[in-house]
Amino acid sequence: MRTRTCPICGYSLEEEVEYEKSVGFTRAAYPAALQAHFTTVHPDFWSWEQSKRRLGVGLGIVAATLTGLALFYLGFVLSIGQYIGTGYGILILVDFILPIALINRRGAKHFKAQWQEQGKGPKPTPFSQNLTQPNLPTVSSDQSILNLVNELAVKLELPNASFSSLQWQSSIPAGRYIAPIPGDSAIFSDQTIYLSPNIQDKLSTDELKPLIAAALISYRGLRLRKTKSVLALTLPAIALYIIAWFLLPPLFPTTTSCANGQCAINNLAWDVLIVALPFLAVGLIIGNVLSMRKFKWIADKETAALFGKDQLIASLRKVSEASPSDNLSVQQRIGKLAYES
């Protein structure tokens, strides 16, 4: 069994992995444990990694697009598709992931060298130090936060928004993947609210109020507008793609080729449309993800109107102090709020 360690300080994450499995993670237990370790022990690396995510995704899209065009040329223009057909999707996926992996690997080597120059050794995840010890009850603190969330849901007139439990976790399972829990927001699932352990016992309920209000507005208050935004982008794209299947093939000759006693009918438009489908799907996913970002800003504006911009900015700054790994996101939010003035 291979040892799962931090690539920067070399700390063994076996105990954290077992804990993540106990709270619902399966295949994603190691990534979840690694993320919790980065955000608490190596927040500078985590902030750097998040700041380079957009660059990595952009380079991945360019690499995947160029690979797709090259494979299309080889397979359909030079008619050697039988040699590359099975690996077409795999090659495109690898080329998309490769730039992200290389950027993260280079960053990990740089921060590892810095860590070693400072004479530091393996360091445990602070949150994991008490995993095997009985936790002291914090019912009053957690209960006050739960009461705050439910009161805010009523004040904001959010239907079917009632919460009965609070969990302090760095991430939660999302199918086969993990969803990180940022320090400057909250995640809601069923009747449970999830907050980052980086801010546990570091923010008062008054300081948490505008942050949770913004998260509630984004989660439930803007749900209808989010749905309309997704449909406005997705439905026209799908409609145009379907229409293209009727309009494009007549513009190109349909050919018949026979070999080894078998004949096949082909049309260049069919090949183009088939190849275009995965690009359309990826484009829609990226487009919808990017369009969702504006709703976080809309939620901030509505929260600032309810509680005052200064209170929201003060809470965000407190998060920046308590959770350096969230500094990039926090500064972006503060910058937009300050720009509005």
C-alpha angles and dihedrals in degrees: 000000000000119000114244109216140164109269090218108043100014095235114159111244098194094114092048091048091054090049092050089051089053092056096051109283118125118163091006094055094105095047089048092050091045092051092050089050093049095048093051106031102025105028091151091060092044091052090048092049092050091048090054095046094091091049091050094049091047093051090045092054091049092048093047092048093050091047091049092051091047092050091047090053093048096042104040108018097041091031097230095120093126089074097051105026099099095048097042098102094038093054092049091049092048092050090051094051098039099076091048092049093047093049092049092046092051091048092049091053091050095049091042090056090050091049092052093045088057089055094242125150135196112323125195124233106264092220091053095055091084098038094103095038126082108262118231110242114262095180096136094051095043092042092054090053091048090050089050093051094049092046090051091050089055093045092050090047094234112168121228093005108136125138130196105174140042127207128190106212138143092223143355132219115268105184107289091344138060131249113212118224109223121216093230096056144023137242122222125204123172103314096335128098118206122206130179116260087221090078098037111132090356100091127051122228089256090055091047093049100082092040093053091042091055090048091050092049091050093044101046111357095061097036095109093048090049091052091050090049092052093047092046090057101035105042097054091047092051091044092052091048092053092046089051089062088062100039105039105049094062089057092063130055118257110227134196121212127184130197134160091002094305127107129203132194117218141177125187091225090058090054092049093048093047091051091045094056098078090044089051091050093049091045092053092048092050092043093051092046091052092046090054091062093071090061091062088058091046089053090051091052093050091047091049089052091053102041104016129266093252093058092050092048091048090053092048091051090051089054090050089056095045097042114029090179089069094050095107094055092042094051091049091054093046091048092054092046092049092047091057090062 
